[in-house]
Amino acid sequence: MSTDQETTLNRKQSRRVPKGKLGCMTCRRRKVKCDETKPICKRCGLLQLPCIGSLYAGCTPSPPVSHNIPTVSLQGAECLPSSGSISRDGLIQISQYVMLKEVLPKEWHFVESRQFIRSVIQPYLMKTQLIPNATSIGYSTDPKSPAKMDGLIACTLALRVAIASVQNGNRIKPCRNPSNSHIWNRLYRHINGAIESINHALAAEDSGPDFTILENINSLRQVEIVLQSHTWRSHSEAYLQLLRMYFTNLLGTLSTRYATNTHDLMFEVIMSETVSPPKTHLAGISRFSRAEILSVVSSNCHPGLPCPSTLLQEILAVTELRQRIAAATITGRSLDAEIMAVFRRIEAFVPETWTESYPIPDVLETRRLAQIFKESVALYALATLPTDTLPTMMPLQLLIDKKRDNLCTLIDSIWANRKCRVSLNWPLAVVGYAMATGSAVQQRRICTFLDNIAMDPLINHSLMIKERLVRFWASGKKAWDECWQDGFAVIY
């Protein structure tokens, strides 16, 4: 062999790098080497591609967030030990307790979980909704999909924990109780099983879309929302990135099941972005056009937010303007024109003529709800956008106070209808922000509303709103982003 041939061979050999096992699916599909950087590898970051695959490698289920709100003892309800981890041999260790081998087969728990969702959760949601949701809930109960069993079982266990916590007058809060750790051990076992199913599907040789991944990620997202953990946002980001990879256009391409999951997820992400600073917003939602988002979210009513799609479009517009202002990509007359257009469209909405692609009950409460959301969206825009050039006859703070008082009056008018209460989390968050200049009596009234909503085990995120509002009122601060400093699930 000649010297030139030896040099060429050495160069080729020096470029070879051992194949990694945690490389992202995007790089594997493109057949390029992945550097396995987490959460986004360098190639995907450079090319601005969705980096899928390393998101769940080594992922540890997070315990619920502890909140500084007085609680009472659980008296026998299932409690979570203080910390959790996954050991090298795969055993999930929670505090000083180690999981024991499951006695009953997974299929047994799956059948029980499916029955619980169908006979308890779905009827309850249908009974408590003013505007019925045609699909009711986005949990998959397909008995022919073993890979999705862990996700459904984990969702059911999380819901039962939430119900037990409310019934015992407590928040979902970590505590140490060896006698009650078995439920949480099983919950973490099935969360880990769902993560393993996702990683197995991502590592499969078949490069075609595997929609089981979406189902399992959505299950993990729902578990973390119920447990009030911030990691639901990471699952939402992964779901949206995969969805973008699988579908180049969402307009009319999603099946009923994936449309339901995507509908609820997009609703929850959109409303979470309203109560978080622009720098913390998820990148996944920005990969979809506004037409795609509206085609998904306007197809049905969200159980926790029966907001008119016309007004939801303005929420999207205000949030997008917040992002552009923060990035300094819009200023001057262009910004003023956009802001004026938003307020004109909000003012043009007429609650009495509200119609959607799905049936709207012709009752007084639905019109009042539409009016509540109209006032809430207008107040959200006033609180977050620069309104120096807004043509108004009164100072900005007086205008905000007027909107706040109108909104409180409207909420009082429908409060007696229990079906309306579950829809008021976001409006109460908006009016609660404006209560920074209100009286102590008004502030206590908002806290009472939120406490009453929290008695519903599936809508207990109102206490997270209350905690942030109380802290904001005591701080003496005034800015919207000083009230809402982190994205959380404001609706569910």
N, C-alpha and C positions, 0 to 999 in steps of 0.2 A: 504494500500500500504506500502511495506517495505521501510526501509531507503535507501537500495541500489537502489531500483527502482526509488525512488524520486530523488536521486542524478543523476542517468542516464538520467532521464527525464529533469532535470534542465540543464544538460550539452547540451542536444540536443536543448532545447529551446534557450540557450544562443548563439548557433551557428547561429541561424536564423537571417538573415539580410534582411530588407525590400528590395524587388526587385526594382532595379533601372530602369529608363526609357531611360537612355542614354548609356547603356552598348553596347560594340561593337558587331558586328554581328559574329565575330570569336568566342567569348566566348559563345554567345547564341547558336551557332551551336554545340559547344563542351559541352553545358549544364553545364557550370561552372560559378561561380560568377565573374562578372567583377567589378573592382574597379573604372571604369569610368575615369581613368587618361587620360588626353589629352596631345599630340595627339596620344600617344600609351599607352595602359594600361599595368600594370605591368606583367600580365600573358603573354601577347603577346610579350612584350619586353624580358622576361626571356626565352621564348621558341623560339624567333626569328620568330614569325608568323606575317603575315600581319594583322594589327589591323584596321578593317573596321567598321564604324558605328558612331564613335564619331568624325570623321573628319569634318562633316558638321553640327553637333549640335551647334546651336548658332552662326553659321558662318555669318559674316556680309560682304556683298559685299564691296570691297575696291574701292575707287575712283582712277582714273589714277594718275600715278606718275608725279609730276611737274618737269620739266627739266629747267636748267638754260641756255636756248637758247632764244634770242630775238624773240618776237612774235608781231603780229599786232592784232588789235581788230577784232572780228568775224563778225561784221556787220550783225547781224541777225541769225547767225548760232547757233545751240543749244549748251548751255554751262552747265557745271556741277557745282553746288554749292560746297562750300569748304569742306563739310564733310557729312557723312551719318551714320545713326544708326538705329537699330530696337528696337522699344519700347516694353515694357512688354505686351501690348495688341496686338502686332503683326503689328501695323502701322509702316511703314517705314518712318522715319523722316529724311529729308535732309536739313541740316542747319535750317533755321527758317520756312521752308515750310513743310506742312504735305500733304501726298498724298490724293487726293480726290477719291471718288469712280469712278471706270471705267464706262464710259457711254456706250461704245460699248462692245458687248460680246467678249470674248477671241477668239472665233472661227473666228470672222471677221478679227482680227489682224493676226491670223495664216494664213488665206487664202492670205492676202496681203503679208505677209512675204514669204510664199512659192512662190508666183508669182515673188517677187523681186529676190529671190535666183535663180530661174529657168530662168528668162528672162533677168536679168541684170548681176548678179555675175558670173554664170556659163559660159555664152557666152564671157564675158570679160576675164575670166581666160583662156579659150580655145584660144582666139585670141592673147593673150600676151605670150603664152608658145611656146618656140622653140621646145621642145619635148612634145607633147600633153600628158596629164594625162588621162588615160582611164576612170577614175571615176570622174575627174574634181574637185570635192569638197566633203568633208565628212559631209556636213550638212544633217540631216535627214529631209525629207519633207513628211513623211508618214501621210496622213490625218486621219488614223484610230487609231492614238496613242495620245489621249488627254493629257497623262502624259508628252509628249515631246513638247507640244505646247509652254510652257513658254521658254524653251531653244532656240527654233528656233526663236521666236519673239525677245528675247534678243540679239541673234546673229545678226539679221537684223538691230535692232536699233543701235547696236555698229558699224556695217559697215556703216550705214548712217551717224553716227556721224563722223567717220573717213573720209568719202568722203567730208562731209561739211567742216571739218577742213582743208583739203588739198585745196579745192576749194577757201577757204577764206584766204589762205596763213598762216595758223596757225597750231600749234601742237595741239594734244588732251591734253588740259591743263585746270585745274579747274579755274572757274571764277564765279563771282556772278552776276546773271542777272535774276531777278524773271520772266521776260516775256518769258524766254527760258527754264525755269526749268522743264516744263511739259514733254519734251522728256526724260530727265534724270530721272524724277520721274517714268515714265512708264518703263524705262530700269531697274531701281532698283526693281520695283514691279515684273517684270518677272524674274529677277535673284532670288529674294526671292521665287517666285513660283517654280522655278526649284529646289531650295534647299529644299523646303518643299516636293516636289515629291521624291527627293532622300531619305530624312529622313523617309517619309511614306513607301517607298519600303524597306528600311533597317529595319524598325520596324515591317514589316509584319510577320505574324506567319509562312507563307510558307518559308521553309528553302532552296528552290530551287533557282538557279541563276535567277536573274531578270535583263535582259540586258537593260531595260529602264534606270537603274541606270548608266550604262556606257554611254548611249546616252546623258543623262542630264549632267553628269560630263564633257563629251567632249564639250558640248555646253558652259558650264561655262568656261572651259579652253580657248575656242576660243574667247569668249567675253573678257576675261582678257588679252589675247594676243593682240587683236585689240586695247584695251584701254591702252596697254603698262603698265599693272600692274604686279608686281612681283608674285602675288598670282596664276598665271597660273601654277607655279611649284608645288604648293600644290595640285591642281586639277590633274596634270599629275601624281603625286605620288599616289594619291588615285585611279586613273584609272588603273595604272599598278599593284597595289596591288590587286585590284578586279579581273583584268584580270588573274593574276596568281592563284587566288583562284578558278576562274571559269574553267580555262583550265590548266591541268597538262602538256600539251604539245601543243605548238602553230603550230607545223609542220602540215600543211594541215587541220587544224580544224576550222579556222575562216571563217564565211560567208562573202560575198562580202562587206556588209555594215560595219561590225565590223573590217574587214581587212583594209578597207579604213581609218577609224578613227584611228586604231592602227598604220597603216603605217605612216600617217602624224605625229601622236604624237611621235612615236619613232624617226623619223627623227629629229623633232624639239628638243627633249630631248638630243639626241646624239650630235647635233651641239651646243646646249646650254652648254653641259658639256665641250666642247673644250674651251669655253671662260669663264671659272669659275675655281677657285682653287679646287683641289681634295677633300678637306674637306667639300665642299658645294655640292658635287654631290648627286643626288637622289639615294636612296637605291632601289627604285622600279625597275629600269632598270637592276640592278645587279641580280635580281631574275630570269632572263632569260638567257639561254645559248647563246653564240655567234651564233650558228647555227640557233636558233629560231629567233633571231633578224634579221639575214641576210635573212632568208626565208621570213620575213615580208617586210623589207625595199627594197629588190631587186625585189619584185613582180611588182613594178610600179615606175614611176618617180615622185619625189616630185616637185610641181610647182615652189618652190623657191630655189631648189637645185638639178639640174640635174647632180648629181655626179655619175660617174661610180661605180657600186657596188664593184668592185675590190679595188678601192681607198677608198670607205667607210669602207671596212673591215680594211684597214690600219689606218683610223681615229680611229676606235674602238680599235685597237691594241695599238696605241700611248696613247690614253686616259686611257686604262687599265694599261699600264706601268706607267703612271703618278701616278695613284692611288696606285700601288704596291710600287713605290719608296717612296711616301709620308708615307705609312704604314710600310716601312722598311721590306717588305716581299721578296724583291729581291735585291741582291747586287752582286758585283764582276763579275766573268766571266759569270755567268748566265745572268746578266743584259746586259753585253756587247754583248753576243751572240744574245739576243732578239733584241737589238737595231740594230745590223748589219743585222739581218734577215728582219726587217722592211724596212730599206733603200734599201736592195737588191730587195725586192718585189715592192717597189715604182718605182725603176729604171727600173724594167722589164716590167712595164705596157707600152703598145704601143697605143697611142691615135688613130692612123690610123686604128687599128683593133678592136676598141671598139664595143662590141656587148652586148646585154641584152636580157632578156626574153620578153621584150616589144619592139616595133619597134623604131629604131633610124634613123631619117632622114639622108640621105646620102648627106649632104651639108658641106661646109667648116666650118661653124660656130660651128657645133657639135664637130668636131675634135679639133677646137681651144678651145672650152669649156673643152673638156677632157684634153687638155694640160694644161689649166689654173688650173684645179683641181689637176693635177699631181704635178705641181710646188707648189701649195698651201699646199698640204698635206706634201710634202717634207720640205717646210719652217716651217710648224707647228711642225713637228718632230724635226727639227734643233733647234727651239726656246724653246722647252719644255723638251727635253731629254738630259741627259749628253752625250756629243759626244767627250770626251777626247780621246777615243781610235779609233775614226772614221778614217780610212785610207784616208786622203786627202792631197793634195799637197799645200793647202793654209790655212791660219788661219780661224777659225770659223767665225769671223765677216765678213771677205772678202767673204766667201762662202755664208753667209746670204745676204750680199749686192748684190752679183751676182744673186742669186735666186730672190731677190726683183726686180731688174732691168728687168730681163727676164719676170717676172710676169706683171710688168707695161706695157711692150711692148705688151704682149699678150692681155691685157685688152684693150689697145688702138686700137688694130687691129679689135676687134669686137664691139667696143662701138657704132658704127653707127647703128648697128642692135638693135632696141628697144627691141626685144624679148629676147636678151641676157642680157640686163641690170638687169632684175629682178632676174637673177641667180648669181649676183656678190656680194651679201652682205657679205657672208663668205670669199671669196677670198680677198675682199677689207679690211675686218677686219684683215686678216693675213698679207697682204702686208702693211697695215697701221701700224701695230705693228713694222715692220721692218723699217718704215720711221722715227723712233726715231733718227736714225743716218743719215737720209736724209736731203736734203736742204729744206728751207722754201717754195720754188717753188714746190717741189715734194709733200710736205705736203698739200699745197693749192690745188694741183691737185686731191689728194685723197678726200679732203673735197668737191670739186666740183662734183666729181663722186657721192658721197653719197647724196649730196643735190639734184642732178638730179633724182636719184632713188627714193628719198622721195616724189617726185611729184606723184608717183603712190600711191593711197590711201590704197592699200592692202599691200604695201611693205614699209611702212613708218618707219620701225624699223632701217633703215639706219642712221637716225638722232641719235638714241641711240648709234650706233657704233661711229659716228662722235664725240659725246660728250665725250665718254670715251677716244678716241684717242687724242683729243685736250688736255684733262686733263693730259694724260700720256706724251705727248710730252713736255708740259710745266713743268712737274715735274722733268725731267732729269733722271728718273729711267730707268732701262733696262730690268728687268725680265718680263716674260710673265704674271705671276700671279699678278704683280703690275700694269699691264695694264688692265687686265680683273679680277676684284675683286669680281664680283657678277654674277650669272647666269641670263641671259636674253634671250629672244627669238630672236636669231640672224637671223633666217629665219622664214617665215610664208607663 
